[in-house]
């Protein structure tokens, strides 16, 4: 027991040490390692503002910059989303100033590198770290770069409920980046209608065309959805494969007559829902673990629900009682594989 605790504590101290002392070269890694988010809203691109430069007099000597190569600039007295958390220090045992003098980019790179699929104890420690309420990094901005990285790590390991709770703890945010993640969590948990209503009630968000067409159809406005699709195709605003998928989504007869569509190289939650709607459901077995949540809904068969719960249980992101309830739902229908595990548990 002591050796096990020592190993976990050693990993935790090593991770925190890496977070506050990682070489700046690691900042070259992307801040987010997740690539399967739906393009549900259009993220505005900030236009760079060129500062006014006053030329020095011709006779002025050239000055040598004596500042360090990297200067951290932050706004005093302005709250950052990076401080948002669900677990206070009194509960986690972690210090309030957990990140020390660590830079946001280095901390994000260290979090993204963690791969703990086969180490349950360390999975729990990483989850605590991601949900901890701490002081923001020294270079934190109000937008909460590290907050978004923590959300993405939770999505990557399949902790959708925890990610949603963390987003809700941030308050009423109108950030397109946060809404994209909220939208996909809703898609993967069978709450797409709620996500579409939220998109419709938030004028500050500009919905991407596929998401707009999907939500219009889900809301019963098929005619507007069809016109939007036709116009977008005519203007070349939607990729051909996406246009074909949406066309079949809006025309059930065409979906029944046509050959099966190829599976996208990177499946998004929106793709998953539309393929399901046209009668070509995709297997979630080879998809990221977060997609297993979509198999937990009651519209799926008992076997699929058990296998999804087992996968999420191994990741340490669902309550044990959920798997217990599925194991005891009814008598095994056959033998071998999952049925042997059900029988053994009962």
N, C-alpha and C positions, 0 to 999 in steps of 0.2 A: 504494500500500500504506500509506504514511504517512498520507494523507488518510483512508483507510478506518479505520485504527486510531484516528486522532484523533477521527473521528466517533463511534466506539464508546466511546472513553474519555470523550469529552465527554458522551455520553448517560448513561454510568454515573455520572459525577460529578454530573450534573444530577439523576439519580434519587436518589442518596444525599443530595444537598443538599435535595431535596424531602422526603425521608423524615425528616430531622432538623429541618427548618425549615418544614414545612407549617403553614398557619394552623389553629388549633384548630377552626375552623368545619367543616373537612373531616371531623371526627369524627362529624358527623351522618350521614355515609354508612354503610350497613350494613357491619359488619366482614367479612362474607362475601358475595360476589357470586354464589354458586352457588345455584340454586333447584331443581335436578332430583334431589336426593338422595332415595332411598327412605325412607319412614318405617318403618324396619325395627325400631327400638326406641323405646320411650317415654322421652323425656328428662325426668327429674324436674324439677319447677319448685321452685326454692328459695323458701322462705317468708321474706319480709323480717322481720327482727327489729327491733322498735322499741326504741331505747335508752332506758333510764330517765332521766328528766329531773327534776332537783331544782329546784323553783322558787326564784328568788332572793328574798330578803327584800324586803318592800315598800319599805323605805327605801334599798335598794341602788341606786346610780346605774347607768344603762345604759352598758355598755362598748361601745366601737367596735372592730370587728375590724380589726387592722392587718396580717393575713396577706394574701398575694396571693390573687387571686380563685380560682386553681386551685392546689391543694396536692397533690403527688404523695406517696402513701403506699405503702410496700412493706415486706415482711418481710425483715429481715436474716438472712443465713445459711441461707435456704431456697431450694433449687434450683427453677428454673423450666423447664418444657418448652420455653420459647422459646429456650433455649440449645442445644437439640438440633439437630444437623446431620450431614451426611455428608462434607462437604469441609472440612478444616481450613484455617486461614489460610495455612499454608505452601503449600498447593496452589492456593488461589483467588487469593492475592495481595491479598485484602481484609483490612482491619484487624480485630483481634479485637473492638474496640469500634466496630463498623461503624455502629450506630444512634446513637451519640453521646448527646445529650440528647433525642432524639426520643421522643414519646409514642406508646404502642401504637396508639391510634385513628388518629393521623395517618399513621403508617407503614403501617397496614393500608389506609387509604384510598388512599395513593399506589400500593401494590402492586395494588390492585383496578383502578386506572385504566389500567394498562398494557395496550395493545393492539398486539401486535407480529407479527401473522400474516404480514406480507409482508417482514419484516426478519430474515432468518436469523441474522445476526451478533448482533443484539440479543436474539433469542430465546435464544441460548446464554448471553449475559450475564445475562439474567433468570433462567434456570435455575440458573446458578451462585449467584446471589444468594439464591434460594429454598432451595438445599441447603447454604448456607454454615453453618459452625459458628461462632457469634459469641456475644458477651455478650448477655444479654437486654436489652430496653429498660429504662430507669430505673424505669418504673412497672409492670414485669412482675409477674404473679402466678404462683403455683405451677401453676395450671390451664393456662397456656400459651395465651393468647388469640392471640398472633401466630403461634404454631406452627400453630394450626388454620387461620388465614388463609393461611399458606404451603401447607398441604396442599390447601386449596380452590383456590388458584391453580394448583397442579400438576394437579388434576383438571380445571380449566377448560381448560387448554391441552392436555389429553390425556396428560399424563405419569403414567400409572397406575403403572408399575413404580417410578418414582422416588418417587411419593407413598407407595406401600406400603413401600419401603425406609426412608423417613423415619419412618413410623409404627412400624416394627419397631425402629428405632434408639432410640425412646422407651422401649422396654422393655415389660413386661407391664402395659399400661394397661387399666383397666376402665371407661374413660370412655364413656358412651353416644354422645357426639358422634364420638369416634374409631372406635367400632365401626360406626356407620352408614356411615362412609366405607370402612372395611375390607370391610363387607358388599357395598357397591356395586361396589368394585373386583373382588371375587370374582365378582359377577354378570356384569360386563362382560368378564371374562377366562375365563369358562366354568368357574369353580371354585365354583359355588353350593352344591354338596354340602358342601364344606369350610366354607363360611360358615355353613351351617345347623348343622353339628356344633359349631362354635365357639359359636354362639348357645345351643345346647342345653347346652353344658358350662359356661356362665357364668351361674350363678343370679342374680348381682347385676344382670344386664341384664333388663329387662322387655320382651319382644318385642311389637311392635305386631301387631294381629290379622291384617292381610294377610300379613305376613312369617311369623307363626306358622302360618297355614293353609298357606302355600306350603311351608314347611319340613316340616311334618307329612306333606304329600303326597309331597314329594321323598324322605322317609324311609320311605315305604310305609305310613304309618298313615292311610289314606284315610278310615276310619270316624271317627276322632277329628277329622280335618280337616273332614269334612262336618258333624259335630255342632257344632263350633266356629263354622263359618260360619252354620248355621241359627240358633244361639243369638244370634250377633252381629247378624244381620239382624232377628230378632224384637225385640231390645233397641234397635235403631236405632243400633248402634255402628259400622256400616260404611256408607259412602256408596252409594247405589243403583248407580252405574256400576261401582264397585269390586266390589260384591256380584255383579253380573251377570258380570263378568269372572272372578271366582273360581268362580262356579257352573259356568261352562263349562269352567274348568280342571279341576274335579273330576268333571265329567260329559262325557266325550268325545262321546257320542251327541248331546247337546244342542249341543255346539260345532259338529258337522257339519251339524245341521239348521237352526240359527238363521242369521239374516242377519248380515253382518259388523258388528262392533261399531265405533262411532266411535272415532277416535284421541283420546286425552286431549290437552288443551291443552298440558300439560307432561308429557312422557313421562319416567318414572323408569326406572332399570335393572331394577327389579322388574316394572314394566309390560312392558318389552321382553321379558323372559324368559317371562312368562305368555302374552303374545300369540303368541310363537313356539311355546309348548307347545300352544296350542289350534289351531294351523295357520293363524294369521293374522300371519305375521312382518311387522314394521314395517321400512320402509327407514330406514337410519341416515343417509342423505345429508343430510337437513335437520335432523338432531339435532346436539347438541354433539359436538365432535371426539372426546371420550372414548368415545362410543358406537361409534366405528369399530373399536375393539379387539374388539368382539363378532363382527365379520366376519372376523377373522383365523383363527378356529378352522377345523379341517379339515372340519367338517360343511358349510361354505359352499363355493360354487363358486369355481373358480380366478379368474374375472374379479372377483368381489366381494372376494376376498382381496387381489388386486392393487390395486384401487381404494382399499380401506381402508388398505393399506400406503402407497400414494402420499400419501393425505391425512395420515396420521400422520408420514410422512417430511417433508412440507412444514412440519409443525408442529415438526419437530426433536426428536421425543420417542421415536423408535425407532432401533435400530442400523441403519446402512445395509445390513449383510449380510442383514437380514430381507427387504428389498425386492429385493436381488440374488438371493436364493434363490428368490423367487416369480417374478421375471422369467425365470429359467432353468429353471423347473420342468419345462416341456414346450414343444412347438412351438405357436405361435399358432394358435388355432382358426379365425380369420377375419381380416379386415382392417378398418382404420379404428379411430379412437379408441384405446383401451387396447392393442389388438393391434398397432397401428403402433409404439407405444412399446416393446412387448415385442420386436418384430422388430428395431427399430433397436438396442436394447440388445444383443440376441444377435448 
